């Protein structure tokens, strides 16, 4: 037996205390689940339906997986292939298994996590970079580091959950052979992936940060928050999507990725599809930081931008909950995704306990299995839920909110929704579509944005990755509902130029429920050319549904051709002008996306002015595009699909308004939603437009655009816009037809 | 005062009795609503939810209409125009108002009916035939007699309901100025409309019969039942659709229209869309006859064909309740139509009170407001409803069931449904598509039938009538999923020839739930050519979903080109063969429908044999068409839309298998439904085919076709068909690869 003096004894007790802390692990779980959280949840289990249901689903899935054995194959396949899908599944099952261990106290779940992790730890040190060489940042487990980072974000949580179950020896083994090398690989060894302003880096930062918090390694946490201090990256390095690796101000890390791609309104510059994808690491790491480093007060960072971002995302969905597909975006993604389940739960729990979020969670019908999900489940159980009210709103873009934005106009009395884009480029996932718009009715796309050209995770389509048509078609201006000059994309389709510029908001006013307006300008898309689009949603007894007015002014010092497409969806019912159809179809052009459009037919306007109209039917509602045209204007009927050898593109139609030679000009159009068709009763109601004519009013001042919409019932709606001054207090006085009109503010609207 | 003797007194009392009968109207209502029926209903009102709901809807609609005043404009417009729609609305509101008067005892409804009828009676004698001259049988109120007949069918019911409210004088006035001339106009004055075997005539017959029953005019009732005795019709007269006016056996009237277009199975030769349309007059007149002339025992007529017809119709719907669009048929029409509400209610009440019908009524969520609806409402209220089980079944065509038919194969464990057509021509609404098929999954069309080329009641599209593309495209063989020889439609697209022939069932067996088969032959579509198609649905553990095998044998004495289209719906995901895409699109041909197809791309097979495969994605499920091809076979990618100046056609795609020169040949193909895609989780499962190869087995006997489907898992499924003998007891013995196979019956299937 060893004898100790007092000092020795007290040192020993400190040592024992430390040891016991380490062994009993006072701080595990502490990342997402917490010790008190677990106790709290256990008290309610069985009496919180939405939570209990999610837990039962986890259990069923994990039990089936555990009984199928352990599968840790040597990495080999692209997305969609076996090893890829298996490792993806592993991260999910490990995470769920960890949660089940905590909530159900069944050590089989902890043992499973440990056994699988040991297999990874055995394999990891032997792995070179992944054999598939397509990524600018190849991973080890997956073909790209992005997926390796995904793995670690989830597995860190699993490890935290079973930490106390694992012996110190095994922990040391796992951390030394797997977690720390893994974190270093994602960061120091792959700086082009880790040190960017980009959703990829956010995943990388959070992966490193989560494992850092899980194993109490402050160096890793710091690296996650602030990025690598030094790297050997070249300033003009680009990723697979053509985006720059190095940001302008050279900041990096988690906080820099909150500073910069997020605007103060919570809009993420890449667009909602990627914002959704990035929301999980942003929110889950914020939750972990709040639990482990509460002093950082992360949810207050940048005036609470993370919680704002959740509201921005929810407002960026149509009435079915699907995201507006701005920039690269696969259609169908919605707030039913698991990232939004987490985001809504976390925003509710750490935010203001907004009862509107409960209604979204009810629709999602599952929760995150932690204290945030418990909060939601209790809120719903106690019937606190109220309907989420989507708003007409503007979301500014840019780190400081000064780089344009997107404007959403929503109708009060119908389900019509307009979204107009006048944002910055949106990093490497941005499309060249300044001042474009899309239009929805009851969640149906009436005038659509194409989205991306990709079938995510469908192996036969280029391994599930981006298709070449994403660049040749989906990103090009002609693929969007905006102006194209001389058949060339905005900024020449060049990211280097596009990423230097952004559009400018001119007007955004939604205070009057019957007259909402969004107006924006773009001066850099084409040299010496100013684009100015104004869209107005009028709700008036003269119209069955809100009328959309679209005024697109172009000003240039030389003559150009201008195309303005409307990618309508549906079946053409009627037109009021003559056109020829093409006896054989040829592509509309040879490049910039035009090579992908078939020209189906063309009308040339002979009258000096004529209001041309086109009515179509979609999902039992009629729509009419009316547009004021002039002699020699052309109206093209196109369809996507030319030069598409692998049938990668949808065969969707468009109307294209074309002015063949114009310096200063303005496109004035309206879109009506009217009437209905019922295939069961076979009753067609109000299948024709209410509009008789669109008339442009003559004003001897280029700073104004004025038009009157003349209805078949004789009523007239007049709108005048001052395009040079958006000051609200400015007074205007102009003469129209010998009558002087006076008003204050950038526009004037009246009805007679 | 007048003094009478005994005889005089008793004569007087008879007279008074008769008078009182007439005045108190013992037999009104008696047509659809009956006196006892009304009493019965009133006892339950307020306690029969589905009935109460329908009644409330009637009341709301009618009250609004009554307060809007009376509108009986001079007829002027085509379908979709004001006067057309107004008179249509009038018949509906009159009918409903009559019912409301009976059930609610409020005389305002009776008064409204009377007031409106008086307006009609004032106008009717002044009316010439309708000014629109498009119909072969112009009406007076509407552009075609068909709509005039619709009006009278409903208004007869209204008149019966308010009969006792109206003074004798007014009744005499109405009958003399409106109803009797109206009935004579529809029959004697328009025999080409009244005296046919056609849904138009059924409406005409029933209109005349209903008013006959309502005013106790047996002459009209007889005319309705048995047709006009003599007419001045020419034997080769045709209607607007190209159908003959005079039937072969020259029978006419309601009963003749039950004899002939209906098969003993209740299949109506025009197809389900028109059967649905005709069901209302058939069923409502049957109900009236049962009430007023019970001795006729109409529901027993032709072994109960009317009730059988309701079941046939319900079985001719997909899982969403929409009718399979055989022949001229507008998609979207379903058992939610008002005709099917009546049909289901009447079939339940006058049939065997089948509880399965209650489940359809529950989905319809409304009832006919009479005793049949009461029966339904009580059945539902008493929770007697059980789910309607749609069956795999054959519906024979032809008055005696000997003119082919349609075969429906439904999967046991999924929602896959195949319908194959081998019926007669289907009168003037028939399409030239012998042995065609369509294929459904969960109510989605996977391989579609085009349906008709028409936008019913949408005025801008040819007044809502048939478009010329119905003839140039929709009726042509190339518009369907069947064989086309030398780019010519079946029967040369000639109704005179097509209507003389029908296909023949060869096999229809559905007893084995894992192996269902339909096989049929057609020997008259092309001269000296026999077509024989066999389709098999196999449910086996080797396949995620049932596998569809499609064997199409063609035999001719000379060489021809054969095209076999598959109008798939969805996005092409992958192909396993080389093809060229067309740099510019040209029509595939110049006539017979080919002029409407764009050729998007073409592959020519170089290998001696090759199993070519095409995978597509539709509504989150993958599908693969595999087909055994030979050297010089072609595979065409087409899309509808060429030579369509008014954009009347949908831009739908097809794969076309082409054998450029063949005498005897066989197309052997399979269609798999496999895997899934989820746009929210972005997970793709099982996106590739399970089939490795389709192999044709060599047999030295032209009477047999044999093939083996070789799966990627090594399993083999072999099917042998004897094409010359469908006798179940026939014994067969053939040699394949030196192995002798022996079996009984027309086919042999095994797996190894």
Interface residues (C-beta under 8 A of the other chain):
Chain A: X80 X330 X331 X332 X333 X334 X336 X337 X338 X455 X456 X457 X458 X459 X460 X461 X464 X571 X572 X573 X574 X581 X583 X584 X585 X586 X587 X598 X600 X601 X615 X617 X637 X639 X641 X643 X644 X645 X646 X647 X650 X651 X653 X677 X679 X680 X681 X682 X683 X684 X687 X688
Chain B: X80 X330 X331 X332 X333 X334 X336 X337 X338 X455 X456 X457 X458 X459 X460 X461 X464 X571 X572 X573 X574 X581 X583 X584 X585 X586 X587 X598 X600 X601 X615 X617 X637 X639 X641 X643 X644 X645 X646 X647 X650 X651 X653 X677 X679 X680 X681 X682 X683 X684 X687 X688
